[in-house]
Amino acid sequence: MTTAPQPKPEPAAQYDVAGIMGAIYSDGITGFKEAFSREWVAQLGEDLTGLYQQALARPSGAVGRGTNRHYVEIHPEDIRGFVELVGNPWIHAVCEAVLGPQYQFVEIGFDVPNPGARDQPWHRDFPATAQTLVERRLNSLAFNLTTVDVEPDMGPFEIAPGTQWDDPSSYDHGMFPPTSLYGRYQARSQLKMPRMGDVSVRSALTIHRGTANQSNKPRPVLVLGVDAPGAGNHEKHDFQMTRRFYDSLPASLREHLLCRLVDQLEPVVQGHTIEGLMMGDA
Ligand SMILES: O=C(O)CCC(=O)C(=O)O
């Protein structure tokens, strides 16, 4: 007897939409363990290592984010696993739950806190807009994938849950709270120790920082930025791909790409500089 093929479950049925929305709107961060295989992540790690070397060799290829730390924006087709990454059903479900069915990928890059990196100042990645401050809506998300198993001495990512709703009127550039507020973040602090294959997602407005890397190993982490329509974060980035690569992608993915199409890839002019992080550490 043959069995009829099962219909692909809709993300809403497969994942707990209310749970995902609840986490992003309450803690401002959530995650999914073992979303990718360790082999897939090892391949991503190899790709990022090569891209980091190329970026360091190019003028303005890597943006400073404090002592011994960089951010590098890359082209989707520079990594072998881009289609699996953005096609991941949990990532899709989170985007659809929080940002709606017309969500758009607008950024791909990676952070590298190297040995000797110090505590960053607590910060947001960009200032909150009226959609959050007045309408109380979160219209963008940042997914993070570590390419290494994070140990406590490797400068884990630290976050203060719930602070995506904090009033930024005393913040420098709308992103850097005064040190008088640091006790609030310290009291809520969670240090994240993901393993290869785990994915987290957060509002970039939830106050966070990279901590001091006291090990002898870098801690590269991929960043995937996603917007609801109209959020406008694409203006800070150069999400660029060749027409050939774009045409090779499934239509169901193309509709979620807010990108610039080119004949030949151009070096990304790093737009997402965070001045307060380039200037120094905490
Ligand atoms: O160290 C990390 O994982 C995040 C660093 C960070 O928040 C930044 O450079 O903006």
PDBQT file of the ligand as one rigid body, heavy atoms in Angstrom, charges set to zero:
ROOT
HETATM    1  O1  LIG A 301      29.841  40.121  19.998  1.00  0.00    +0.000 OA
HETATM    2  C1  LIG A 301      28.728  39.965  19.490  1.00  0.00    +0.000 C 
HETATM    3  O2  LIG A 301      28.234  38.839  19.313  1.00  0.00    +0.000 OA
HETATM    4  C2  LIG A 301      27.884  41.154  19.085  1.00  0.00    +0.000 C 
HETATM    5  C3  LIG A 301      28.696  42.385  18.863  1.00  0.00    +0.000 C 
HETATM    6  C4  LIG A 301      27.822  43.579  18.664  1.00  0.00    +0.000 C 
HETATM    7  O3  LIG A 301      26.800  43.717  19.279  1.00  0.00    +0.000 OA
HETATM    8  C5  LIG A 301      28.189  44.635  17.718  1.00  0.00    +0.000 C 
HETATM    9  O4  LIG A 301      29.361  44.690  17.276  1.00  0.00    +0.000 OA
HETATM   10  O5  LIG A 301      27.315  45.476  17.395  1.00  0.00    +0.000 OA
ENDROOT
TORSDOF 0
